[in-house]
């Protein structure tokens, strides 16, 4: 199973920050030259500066864009030390490309530039500009991520409070519910063993839901067991029309996962994928260890979905799951077509 590598979307604020930073660099460059030449009794025309400094900063802007995209978009979820290591390769490449473009352009336009040993100043200033520019961008990125983490924690705290309130409501008298299940189970004749088993599994589902409301994570084995019992009850309704397969490495069964993270997805697969088909279908759950974390895949051979953008609007189950993943792990549900037909839902717990 392969999970798509999500890139951080470009925000208008970041484009504005990048543009304003370059404008400030140009203005400071002009002021510095104006003060220097004024002290040496030379004048600096604005037109002359735009020809000279404008080409310089325009090249730096264009050369900086692909590096910015690589480090702050493609690699935004990589560890910080890995992104910093990339700078050891991109900094000399940035300076080299700038020199190879700046000198021919200024010669073509008959503009002044340092020659001979004095060109070392171009290398120094260009490298210094690179470090200043990307230092500011890293500082802004750290500030932005910190603000997002603060907002995420605030939302999670609100979710925890709501969950605790729901748990308190559910605990009004849970033993009454279990006693009723046991009473019904005991009143069923022994020859109706399948019915007795269904009631016992239903009781286990309610007991699990109540118990895990007090935990942020549970072992994967417990979550898969709960999901399996849920699907067994659905299979009792669909009989041969529903086939279930669950694949998970035994080494992963103790991995912590959020409780009730799979049930809304398989419920959606049964309700909207398998149920409309006369012939039924198969639901397959796969759990594996990937480079970014624990990877989940829930596929069905149902009728499929053409407009997948509507999936998060047709019910609260998938919407709540998407919200939990986004707030807890910064990931999302990924919807793709199953082959030859049906839907595949993937997500990663980082």
C-alpha positions as CSV (number, residue, x, y, z in Angstrom):
1,X,0.0,0.0,0.0
2,X,1.3,3.4,-0.9
3,X,0.2,6.6,0.7
4,X,0.5,9.8,-1.2
5,X,3.1,12.4,0.0
6,X,1.1,15.4,0.8
7,X,2.7,18.8,0.2
8,X,2.0,21.8,2.3
9,X,-0.3,24.2,0.3
10,X,0.9,27.7,-0.7
11,X,-0.7,30.4,1.4
12,X,-1.3,34.0,0.4
13,X,0.4,35.2,3.5
14,X,3.6,33.4,2.7
15,X,3.7,34.8,-0.8
16,X,3.2,38.2,0.6
17,X,6.0,37.6,3.2
18,X,8.4,36.4,0.5
19,X,7.6,39.5,-1.8
20,X,7.8,42.0,1.1
21,X,11.2,40.5,2.2
22,X,12.7,41.0,-1.3
23,X,11.3,44.5,-1.6
24,X,13.0,45.3,1.8
25,X,16.3,43.8,0.5
26,X,16.2,46.0,-2.6
27,X,15.4,49.1,-0.6
28,X,18.2,48.4,1.9
29,X,20.6,47.7,-1.0
30,X,19.7,51.1,-2.6
31,X,20.1,53.0,0.7
32,X,23.5,51.4,1.3
33,X,24.8,52.3,-2.1
34,X,23.4,55.8,-1.8
35,X,25.1,56.4,1.5
36,X,28.4,54.8,0.2
37,X,28.5,56.8,-3.0
38,X,27.4,60.0,-1.3
39,X,30.3,59.7,1.1
40,X,32.7,59.4,-1.9
41,X,31.0,62.4,-3.7
42,X,29.3,60.2,-6.4
43,X,25.6,60.3,-7.3
44,X,23.4,57.2,-7.8
45,X,20.5,57.6,-10.2
46,X,17.4,55.5,-9.6
47,X,17.5,54.3,-13.2
48,X,21.1,53.1,-12.8
49,X,20.3,51.2,-9.6
50,X,17.3,49.5,-11.2
51,X,19.6,48.3,-14.0
52,X,22.3,47.2,-11.6
53,X,20.6,46.1,-8.4
54,X,17.4,45.1,-10.1
55,X,19.1,42.4,-12.2
56,X,21.0,41.2,-9.1
57,X,17.9,40.7,-6.9
58,X,15.7,39.4,-9.7
59,X,18.2,36.6,-10.4
60,X,18.4,35.8,-6.6
61,X,14.6,35.8,-6.4
62,X,14.2,33.4,-9.4
63,X,17.0,31.1,-8.2
64,X,15.6,31.1,-4.7
65,X,12.1,30.0,-5.7
66,X,12.9,26.3,-6.6
67,X,15.0,26.0,-3.4
68,X,12.1,27.5,-1.3
69,X,9.6,25.1,-3.0
70,X,11.9,22.1,-2.3
71,X,12.6,22.8,1.4
72,X,9.4,24.5,2.5
73,X,6.9,22.6,0.3
74,X,8.1,19.2,-0.8
75,X,10.1,18.6,2.4
76,X,7.9,20.4,4.9
77,X,7.2,17.3,6.9
78,X,10.8,16.1,6.9
79,X,12.9,16.5,10.1
80,X,14.5,19.9,10.5
81,X,18.1,18.5,10.3
82,X,17.4,16.9,7.0
83,X,16.1,20.2,5.5
84,X,19.2,22.0,6.9
85,X,21.5,19.5,5.3
86,X,20.0,20.2,1.9
87,X,21.3,23.8,2.3
88,X,24.9,22.5,2.2
89,X,24.1,21.5,-1.4
90,X,21.8,24.3,-2.5
91,X,23.9,27.2,-1.2
92,X,27.0,26.6,-3.4
93,X,24.7,25.7,-6.3
94,X,22.8,29.0,-5.7
95,X,26.0,31.1,-5.8
96,X,27.4,29.3,-8.8
97,X,24.2,29.7,-10.9
98,X,24.0,33.3,-9.9
99,X,27.5,34.0,-11.1
100,X,27.0,32.1,-14.4
101,X,23.9,34.2,-15.1
102,X,24.8,37.6,-13.6
103,X,28.1,38.2,-15.4
104,X,26.9,37.5,-19.0
105,X,23.8,39.6,-18.4
106,X,25.7,42.6,-17.0
107,X,28.2,42.3,-19.8
108,X,25.4,42.2,-22.4
109,X,23.8,45.3,-20.9
110,X,27.2,47.0,-20.5
111,X,26.8,47.2,-16.7
112,X,29.6,47.3,-14.2
113,X,30.5,44.2,-12.1
114,X,33.6,43.2,-10.1
115,X,36.4,41.5,-12.0
116,X,39.4,39.4,-11.1
117,X,40.0,38.8,-7.4
118,X,37.4,41.3,-6.5
119,X,34.7,38.8,-7.6
120,X,35.1,37.1,-4.3
121,X,32.9,39.9,-2.9
122,X,30.1,38.6,-5.1
123,X,30.5,35.1,-3.7
124,X,30.5,36.4,-0.2
125,X,27.6,38.8,-0.6
126,X,25.5,36.2,-2.5
127,X,26.2,33.5,0.1
128,X,25.4,35.9,2.9
129,X,22.2,36.9,1.2
130,X,21.2,33.2,0.8
131,X,21.7,32.6,4.5
132,X,19.9,35.7,5.6
133,X,17.0,35.0,3.2
134,X,16.5,31.3,4.2
135,X,17.2,32.1,7.8
136,X,14.2,34.4,7.9
137,X,12.1,31.8,6.0
138,X,13.0,29.1,8.6
139,X,12.2,31.4,11.4
140,X,8.8,32.2,9.8
141,X,8.2,28.5,9.2
142,X,9.0,27.7,12.9
143,X,6.6,30.4,14.0
144,X,3.9,29.2,11.6
145,X,4.2,25.6,12.8
146,X,4.2,26.6,16.4
147,X,1.0,28.6,15.9
148,X,-0.6,25.6,14.2
149,X,0.4,23.3,17.0
150,X,-1.1,25.7,19.6
151,X,-4.4,25.8,17.6
152,X,-4.4,22.1,17.2
153,X,-3.9,21.5,20.9
154,X,-6.7,23.9,21.7
155,X,-9.1,22.0,19.4
156,X,-7.9,18.7,20.9
157,X,-8.6,19.9,24.4
158,X,-12.1,21.0,23.4
159,X,-12.6,17.5,21.8
160,X,-11.4,15.8,24.9
161,X,-13.9,17.8,27.0
162,X,-16.7,16.9,24.6
163,X,-15.6,13.2,24.7
164,X,-15.6,13.3,28.5
165,X,-19.1,14.8,28.6
166,X,-20.3,12.1,26.2
167,X,-18.7,9.4,28.3
168,X,-20.4,10.7,31.4
169,X,-23.7,10.7,29.6
170,X,-23.1,7.1,28.5
171,X,-22.2,6.1,32.0
172,X,-25.6,7.0,33.5
173,X,-26.2,3.3,34.2
174,X,-24.1,1.1,31.8
175,X,-24.5,-2.0,34.0
176,X,-28.3,-1.8,33.4
177,X,-27.6,-2.2,29.7
178,X,-25.2,-5.1,30.1
179,X,-27.7,-6.8,32.5
180,X,-30.4,-6.5,29.9
181,X,-28.2,-8.1,27.3
182,X,-27.3,-10.9,29.6
183,X,-31.0,-11.4,30.5
184,X,-32.0,-11.6,26.8
185,X,-29.1,-13.9,26.1
186,X,-30.1,-16.2,28.9
187,X,-33.7,-16.4,27.7
188,X,-32.8,-17.5,24.2
189,X,-33.0,-21.3,23.7
190,X,-29.7,-23.2,23.3
191,X,-30.5,-24.3,19.8
192,X,-30.4,-20.6,18.7
193,X,-26.7,-20.4,19.3
194,X,-26.1,-17.9,16.4
195,X,-28.5,-15.4,18.0
196,X,-26.9,-15.8,21.4
197,X,-23.5,-15.2,19.8
198,X,-24.8,-12.0,18.0
199,X,-26.1,-10.6,21.3
200,X,-22.8,-11.4,23.0
201,X,-20.9,-9.6,20.3
202,X,-23.2,-6.6,20.4
203,X,-22.7,-6.4,24.1
204,X,-18.9,-6.5,23.6
205,X,-19.2,-3.6,21.1
206,X,-21.0,-1.4,23.6
207,X,-18.6,-2.3,26.4
208,X,-15.6,-1.5,24.2
209,X,-17.1,1.9,23.1
210,X,-17.7,2.8,26.7
211,X,-14.3,1.7,27.9
212,X,-12.1,3.4,25.3
213,X,-13.9,6.7,25.8
214,X,-11.4,7.2,28.6
215,X,-8.3,6.5,26.5
216,X,-6.6,8.5,23.7
217,X,-5.0,5.3,22.2
218,X,-5.6,1.5,22.4
219,X,-3.5,-1.4,21.0
220,X,-4.1,-2.1,17.3
221,X,-5.2,-5.6,18.2
222,X,-8.1,-4.3,20.2
223,X,-9.2,-1.9,17.5
224,X,-9.1,-4.7,14.9
225,X,-11.0,-7.0,17.2
226,X,-13.7,-4.4,17.7
227,X,-13.9,-3.8,13.9
228,X,-14.0,-7.5,13.2
229,X,-17.0,-8.0,15.6
230,X,-18.8,-5.0,14.0
231,X,-18.3,-6.6,10.6
232,X,-19.4,-10.0,11.9
233,X,-22.7,-8.4,12.9
234,X,-23.1,-6.9,9.5
235,X,-22.3,-10.2,7.9
236,X,-25.1,-11.8,9.8
237,X,-27.4,-9.4,8.0
238,X,-25.8,-9.7,4.5
239,X,-24.9,-13.4,4.9
240,X,-23.0,-14.6,1.8
241,X,-23.2,-11.1,0.2
242,X,-20.5,-9.8,2.4
243,X,-16.9,-11.1,2.5
244,X,-14.3,-9.7,5.0
245,X,-10.5,-9.8,5.0
246,X,-8.2,-8.3,7.5
247,X,-4.4,-8.2,7.1
248,X,-2.0,-6.9,9.7
249,X,1.5,-8.0,10.7
250,X,1.6,-9.6,14.1
251,X,4.5,-7.3,15.0
252,X,2.2,-4.3,14.7
253,X,-0.6,-5.6,17.0
254,X,0.7,-3.6,20.0
255,X,1.0,-0.3,18.1
256,X,-1.1,2.5,19.7
257,X,-3.9,3.8,17.6
258,X,-6.9,6.1,18.3
259,X,-9.9,4.1,19.3
260,X,-12.8,3.8,16.9
261,X,-10.8,5.1,14.0
262,X,-11.7,2.3,11.6
263,X,-15.4,1.7,12.4
264,X,-16.8,4.8,10.6
265,X,-14.8,3.9,7.4
266,X,-16.0,0.3,7.3
267,X,-19.5,1.4,8.1
268,X,-19.4,3.8,5.1
269,X,-18.1,0.9,2.9
270,X,-20.9,-1.4,4.0
271,X,-23.7,1.2,3.8
272,X,-22.7,3.1,0.6
273,X,-20.6,0.6,-1.2
274,X,-21.7,-3.0,-0.6
275,X,-25.4,-2.6,0.4
276,X,-26.6,-1.1,-2.9
277,X,-25.3,-4.1,-4.8
278,X,-27.5,-7.2,-5.2
279,X,-24.4,-9.4,-5.4
280,X,-22.8,-7.7,-2.3
281,X,-19.0,-7.5,-2.2
282,X,-15.8,-7.7,-0.2
283,X,-14.2,-5.4,2.4
284,X,-10.4,-5.7,2.9
285,X,-8.5,-4.0,5.7
286,X,-4.7,-3.8,5.6
287,X,-2.4,-2.4,8.2
288,X,1.4,-2.0,7.5
289,X,4.4,-0.1,8.7
290,X,5.6,2.6,6.3
291,X,8.3,5.2,6.2
292,X,6.0,7.9,7.7
293,X,4.2,5.7,10.2
294,X,1.4,3.2,10.5
295,X,-0.5,2.9,7.2
296,X,-4.1,1.9,6.9
297,X,-6.1,0.9,3.8
298,X,-9.8,0.0,3.7
299,X,-11.0,-1.1,0.3
300,X,-14.4,-2.4,-0.9
301,X,-15.7,-3.9,-4.1
302,X,-18.9,-1.8,-4.0
303,X,-20.4,0.6,-6.4
304,X,-17.6,3.2,-6.0
305,X,-17.8,6.9,-5.8
306,X,-17.5,9.3,-8.8
307,X,-17.4,12.6,-6.9
308,X,-15.1,11.8,-4.0
309,X,-15.2,15.4,-2.7
310,X,-18.7,14.7,-1.4
311,X,-17.6,11.9,0.8
312,X,-16.9,14.2,3.8
313,X,-20.3,15.8,3.5
314,X,-22.7,12.8,3.4
315,X,-22.3,11.9,7.1
316,X,-20.7,12.7,10.4
317,X,-18.6,9.4,10.6
318,X,-16.0,10.2,7.9
319,X,-16.1,13.9,8.7
320,X,-15.2,13.2,12.3
321,X,-12.5,10.7,11.4
322,X,-11.0,13.3,9.0
323,X,-11.0,15.9,11.8
324,X,-9.4,13.5,14.3
325,X,-6.6,12.6,11.9
326,X,-6.0,16.2,10.9
327,X,-5.8,17.5,14.5
328,X,-3.9,14.5,16.0
329,X,-1.5,13.7,13.3
330,X,-1.7,16.4,10.6
331,X,-2.9,13.8,8.1
332,X,-6.0,13.2,6.0
333,X,-8.2,10.5,4.5
334,X,-7.2,9.7,0.9
335,X,-9.9,8.5,-1.4
336,X,-9.0,6.6,-4.6
337,X,-10.8,4.1,-6.9
338,X,-10.4,0.4,-6.1
339,X,-9.8,-1.9,-9.1
340,X,-11.8,-3.1,-10.9
341,X,-14.5,-1.3,-8.9
342,X,-15.2,0.1,-5.5
343,X,-13.5,2.6,-3.2
344,X,-10.2,2.7,-1.3
345,X,-9.7,4.8,1.8
346,X,-6.2,5.3,3.1
347,X,-4.7,7.2,6.0
348,X,-1.4,7.3,8.0
349,X,-0.8,7.6,11.7
350,X,2.6,9.4,12.0
